[in-house]
Amino acid sequence: MNLDVVEQDKSTRPRMKSPLFLFSVVYFVGLVVLIILIYLASPGPASQEILGVSMGRSDEESGVVHLSGRRLDCVSTAEKRPYTTQCIVDIAEKPLVIYIQRNSMRFSDQLPGICEAFYDGQNWPCQISFANASWFAYLERPLGLEKTQMNTLRQRYFIENLPEDYFILGSLLVTILTTLIVVANLIVWRWPKTNHKTTLVFPALFGGGVTFAITFFFMIWLTRGFWD
C-alpha cells in the first residue's frame, strides 16, 4: 500500500468535508424552515369545519385569493343557529366572520354544508364546496376589496396562492437536491476509509435511493393540499 496516498487522502478529507458539511447544514436548516412555512399555509387543520377560504373569481381582473384554514381562529358557537362554528380572520385590517355548519356527506346528493359571511358591516354570499379544494368556504364576491387589496393579500399569503406547478416542480427539486447532498456526504465520509473506491458505489446508490424515496413521498404528502 502506498502510505503517501493514504496520508494524502486523510489530509484532504477535512478540506473536502468542511465546505460540504457547512453547505449541508445551511441547506437542511433552510429546508426545515420551508417545510414549516408550507405546513402553516396548507389546508387545515382537519378538526375544523372548513379547511380554508377562497375569495373572488378566476375570470375577474382581481382574481382569486386563498387563505389556509390554519390562518383562521375558529371556535364552536351556539349563538347563531343552525351554524355550529364561527371562524374569524383579519382582512385588510377588518375582521371577516364566517359561520359554518358542515354536513357529513353521507349521501351523494347532500349539500356539503352552509355558511354565512360578515365583513365591514355587510352580509356576503358564502358557500361550502366539496369540489376542487375540499371543505373550503367560497366567497365569489371578494368582500368589496379593490384589486390592489387583493394583490396585497396574495403577497401576504403567497404560499397558498402559488400555482400548482410550483409545488410539483418544487417537490421534485427538493427531492433531487436532498438526494445529491446525502450521496455527496456519504462519499466524502467513506472515501478515506476504503482502499477500493468502487466499493463506494453500493452505499451511495443505496443511501441515495432511500433518501430519494423518503423525500419524494414526504413532499407529496406535505403539498397534497395544494393540488386540485
QUILINNOR-V61804 format. One record per helix or strand of 2 or more residues. SS is the DSSP state (H for helix, E for strand). FROM is the first residue (numbers start at 0). LEN is the number of residues. Records with the same first field share a line. If there is no record, write none. Layout:
SS=FROM-LEN  FROM-LEN
This chain:
H=2-39  68-3  146-10  163-28  196-30
E=51-5  63-5  72-4  84-7  93-9  112-7  121-3  126-3  135-4
